[in-house]
Amino acid sequence: MILVVDDDPNIAQLVKLYLEKEGFKVSLETRGDDAVAAFQKNPPSLMLLDIMLPGMDGWQVCRAIRQISNIPIIMLSAKDETFDKVLGLELGADDYVTKPFEGKELVARVKAVLRRAGTGESEKDTLSFPGLTISQEKYEVHFQGKVVEMPPKELEVLYFLAAHQNRVFTREQLLEQVWGFDFFGDSRTVDVHIKRLREKLQGSEALGWQIRTVWGVGYKFEVK
């Protein structure tokens, strides 16, 4: 089930029609606080979340959901400012769609995020390094004996880099490999996710590995 949160009934109904045409079950909410309550009662597989909402705005809703769940969140906004996109990603959103949007594009993004958030045969592996375990089967990361909460996309970036240790990947390569060909964002998305990973994995260099920036090229998971 997909939870669509938008106080514009026309947009909400249009999104609902597009998604139901593709076989998705859809639930609608018009207020931020009602969306959090609906989520707690019946957690969806994905949330489409508008920013300008009564009750609680989209930023507050995203923050509240991230405290209890890592389900995929796609932000919807009429604002096309880089600041808003980066803020949404830093709060844990998996994607950001600017209004007005094409129905096919929105559906493509929903499918891409859901596909990447799922677990397939190729993802049933666990990677281990000193102080770090990454499981894509359970979608869990353990760092220095503690579970580290990560949205699906952060875990996938970490897993991909760690699975190809000491190899440098450009931002474009990471977008292609982790987000897929149908991702419509830009390379700054990668920078935001790398920043969040480093914040959550502080002290990794002392353990013999780190996510390193190769200036002018991209990033790599360096193991000494």
C-alpha positions as CSV (number, residue, x, y, z in Angstrom):
1,M,0.0,0.0,0.0
2,I,1.2,3.5,-0.8
3,L,0.2,6.4,1.5
4,V,-0.2,9.7,-0.5
5,V,-0.1,12.8,1.7
6,D,-1.2,16.0,0.0
7,D,-3.7,18.7,1.0
8,D,-4.6,19.4,-2.7
9,P,-7.5,17.0,-3.4
10,N,-7.1,17.3,-7.2
11,I,-3.4,16.3,-7.0
12,A,-4.1,13.6,-4.5
13,Q,-6.8,12.0,-6.6
14,L,-4.7,12.3,-9.8
15,V,-1.8,10.5,-8.1
16,K,-4.2,7.9,-6.8
17,L,-5.5,7.2,-10.3
18,Y,-2.0,6.9,-11.8
19,L,-0.9,4.5,-9.1
20,E,-4.0,2.4,-9.0
21,K,-3.8,2.0,-12.8
22,E,-0.4,0.3,-12.2
23,G,-1.9,-2.0,-9.6
24,F,-1.0,-0.3,-6.4
25,K,-3.3,0.1,-3.4
26,V,-3.5,3.7,-2.3
27,S,-4.5,5.5,0.8
28,L,-4.9,9.3,1.1
29,E,-4.3,11.8,3.9
30,T,-4.5,15.6,3.7
31,R,-2.9,16.6,7.1
32,G,0.6,15.8,8.3
33,D,-0.5,14.8,11.8
34,D,-3.2,12.5,10.4
35,A,-0.5,11.0,8.1
36,V,1.7,10.1,11.0
37,A,-1.3,8.5,12.9
38,A,-2.3,6.6,9.8
39,F,1.2,5.4,9.3
40,Q,1.4,4.1,12.9
41,K,-1.9,2.3,12.5
42,N,-1.2,0.7,9.1
43,P,2.4,1.2,7.9
44,P,2.5,1.5,4.0
45,S,5.2,0.2,1.7
46,L,6.0,3.7,0.5
47,M,4.9,7.3,1.3
48,L,4.5,10.1,-1.2
49,L,4.7,13.2,1.0
50,D,3.9,16.8,0.2
51,I,5.9,19.5,2.0
52,M,3.3,22.2,2.6
53,L,0.7,20.5,4.8
54,P,-1.6,21.6,7.7
55,G,-1.1,20.0,11.1
56,M,2.5,19.1,10.5
57,D,4.5,20.0,7.4
58,G,6.3,17.5,5.3
59,W,9.7,18.0,6.9
60,Q,8.2,17.3,10.4
61,V,6.3,14.2,9.1
62,C,9.5,12.9,7.4
63,R,11.5,13.4,10.6
64,A,8.8,11.7,12.7
65,I,8.6,8.7,10.4
66,R,12.3,8.3,10.3
67,Q,12.4,7.9,14.0
68,I,10.3,4.8,13.8
69,S,10.7,3.4,10.3
70,N,13.0,3.2,7.2
71,I,10.2,2.8,4.7
72,P,10.8,4.7,1.4
73,I,9.7,8.3,1.3
74,I,9.3,10.4,-1.8
75,M,8.9,14.1,-1.2
76,L,6.5,16.2,-3.3
77,S,6.9,19.9,-3.7
78,A,6.2,22.9,-5.9
79,K,9.6,24.3,-4.9
80,D,12.5,23.4,-7.2
81,E,15.2,24.9,-5.0
82,T,18.4,22.9,-4.3
83,F,18.1,23.7,-0.6
84,D,14.7,22.0,-0.3
85,K,15.9,18.9,-2.2
86,V,19.0,18.6,-0.1
87,L,17.1,19.1,3.1
88,G,14.6,16.4,2.2
89,L,17.4,14.0,1.5
90,E,19.2,14.9,4.7
91,L,16.0,14.2,6.7
92,G,15.9,10.7,5.2
93,A,13.8,11.0,2.0
94,D,14.7,8.6,-0.8
95,D,13.7,10.9,-3.6
96,Y,12.3,14.4,-4.4
97,V,9.7,15.1,-7.1
98,T,8.9,18.7,-8.2
99,K,5.4,19.8,-9.1
100,P,4.0,19.8,-11.7
101,F,5.1,16.3,-12.6
102,E,4.2,13.8,-15.3
103,G,2.3,10.8,-14.1
104,K,4.6,8.4,-15.9
105,E,7.6,9.9,-14.3
106,L,6.1,9.7,-10.8
107,V,5.1,6.1,-11.3
108,A,8.6,5.3,-12.6
109,R,10.2,6.8,-9.5
110,V,7.8,4.9,-7.2
111,K,8.7,1.7,-8.9
112,A,12.4,2.4,-8.8
113,V,12.4,3.2,-5.1
114,L,10.3,0.2,-4.2
115,R,12.5,-2.1,-6.4
116,R,15.6,-0.8,-4.7
117,A,14.0,-1.1,-1.2
118,G,13.1,-4.7,-1.8
119,T,15.3,-7.7,-1.4
120,G,16.2,-9.9,-4.4
121,E,18.4,-13.0,-4.9
122,S,21.4,-10.9,-5.7
123,E,21.0,-9.0,-2.4
124,K,21.1,-12.0,0.0
125,D,24.6,-11.4,1.1
126,T,26.3,-10.1,4.2
127,L,29.6,-8.1,4.1
128,S,31.8,-8.0,7.2
129,F,34.7,-5.7,8.1
130,P,36.3,-4.9,11.4
131,G,33.5,-3.4,13.5
132,L,31.0,-3.5,10.6
133,T,28.4,-5.9,9.2
134,I,26.1,-5.1,6.3
135,S,23.2,-7.4,5.6
136,Q,21.1,-6.8,2.6
137,E,18.9,-9.8,3.4
138,K,17.8,-8.2,6.7
139,Y,18.5,-4.7,5.6
140,E,20.6,-4.1,8.7
141,V,23.9,-2.5,9.5
142,H,25.8,-3.2,12.7
143,F,28.6,-0.8,13.6
144,Q,30.8,-1.4,16.7
145,G,28.2,-3.7,18.2
146,K,25.2,-1.5,17.6
147,V,22.5,-1.5,15.0
148,V,22.7,1.7,12.9
149,E,19.4,2.9,11.5
150,M,19.6,3.6,7.8
151,P,17.1,4.3,5.1
152,P,17.2,1.7,2.3
153,K,19.2,3.9,-0.1
154,E,21.9,4.7,2.4
155,L,22.4,1.0,3.1
156,E,22.5,0.2,-0.6
157,V,25.2,2.8,-1.3
158,L,27.3,1.5,1.6
159,Y,26.8,-2.1,0.5
160,F,27.7,-1.4,-3.1
161,L,30.9,0.5,-2.2
162,A,31.9,-2.1,0.3
163,A,31.2,-5.0,-2.1
164,H,33.7,-3.3,-4.5
165,Q,36.3,-2.3,-1.9
166,N,39.2,0.0,-3.0
167,R,37.5,0.7,-6.3
168,V,36.6,4.3,-7.2
169,F,33.2,5.1,-8.5
170,T,32.1,8.4,-10.0
171,R,28.8,9.9,-8.8
172,E,27.2,9.1,-12.1
173,Q,28.3,5.4,-11.8
174,L,26.8,5.2,-8.2
175,L,23.5,6.8,-9.5
176,E,23.4,4.2,-12.2
177,Q,24.3,1.2,-10.1
178,V,22.3,2.0,-6.9
179,W,19.4,4.2,-8.1
180,G,19.0,2.7,-11.5
181,F,18.6,4.0,-15.1
182,D,15.2,5.4,-14.3
183,F,16.4,7.8,-11.5
184,F,15.6,11.4,-12.4
185,G,17.8,13.2,-9.8
186,D,21.3,14.6,-9.9
187,S,24.7,13.7,-8.6
188,R,24.3,15.8,-5.4
189,T,22.0,13.0,-4.2
190,V,25.1,10.9,-3.9
191,D,27.0,13.5,-1.9
192,V,24.1,13.8,0.6
193,H,24.0,10.0,1.2
194,I,27.8,9.8,1.6
195,K,27.7,12.6,4.1
196,R,25.1,10.8,6.2
197,L,27.0,7.5,6.1
198,R,30.1,9.2,7.3
199,E,28.3,10.8,10.2
200,K,26.9,7.4,11.2
201,L,30.2,5.5,10.8
202,Q,32.5,7.9,12.6
203,G,35.7,6.3,13.8
204,S,35.9,3.8,10.9
205,E,39.4,4.8,9.9
206,A,40.8,3.5,13.1
207,L,39.2,0.2,12.3
208,G,41.1,0.0,9.0
209,W,38.5,1.1,6.5
210,Q,36.7,4.3,5.5
211,I,34.5,5.8,2.8
212,R,37.0,8.0,1.1
213,T,36.6,10.9,-1.3
214,V,38.8,10.7,-4.4
215,W,38.9,14.4,-5.4
216,G,37.8,15.1,-8.9
217,V,36.6,11.5,-9.4
218,G,34.2,10.1,-6.8
219,Y,34.1,7.8,-3.8
220,K,35.5,4.5,-2.7
221,F,35.3,2.1,0.3
222,E,39.0,2.0,1.2
223,V,40.3,-1.0,3.2
224,K,43.9,-0.8,4.4
